[in-house]
Amino acid sequence: MTRPRKAALDSLIAQIGAVEKHLHKLENRSSADWQNVKLWVREIRDKVRIMESQLPHIGRKTRAEYEVLIRSFYDRLHRASAEKEEV
């Protein structure tokens, strides 16, 4: 099933703020509530998967830009998760 480009792009963009918010909490130890870390990690992964599901519908050039952003989210999540395991 295809989706209109604008709707897919809107859906993708809507996830960015929440992902950034949770990544910021994970990356900044002083502001993180450690009881919620697993929840944040799961929410980040879920939202990034939603973003990935929209990629086929947004066009090649735009897709390439968002693939880089999604990769950076995964990298930041991996680094933040690794840091938390060391603590």
C-alpha positions, -999 to +999 in steps of 0.1 A: +000+000+000+014+034-010+011+065+011+011+101-001+045+116+002+033+145+023+015+123+048+046+100+051+069+130+056+046+145+082+045+112+101+083+109+099+089+145+111+064+141+140+087+114+155+119+134+156+111+156+186+102+127+208+133+108+198+155+138+205+139+143+239+145+108+250+180+107+236+188+139+255+176+123+287+197+092+281+228+112+272+227+135+302+231+115+333+221+143+357+187+147+341+179+110+336+155+092+358+172+058+358+140+039+364+127+050+330+158+042+309+144+009+295+111+026+287+130+054+269+151+030+249+121+010+238+102+042+229+132+055+208+134+022+190+097+021+183+096+057+170+127+052+148+111+021+133+080+042+125+104+066+108+120+038+088+086+025+077+079+059+061+111+061+041+099+042+010+071+068+006+091+101+007+113+102-024+149+094-030+167+126-021+146+132+010+150+095+020+188+098+018+187+128+042+165+110+067+185+078+065+215+097+078+194+111+106+180+077+115+215+062+115+227+090+139+198+082+162+208+045+163+244+055+169+235+079+198+212+053+213+240+027+212+265+051+228+241+061+255+231+026+263+268+015+264+276+044+288+247+034+311+260-002+313+294+011+325+279+030+354 
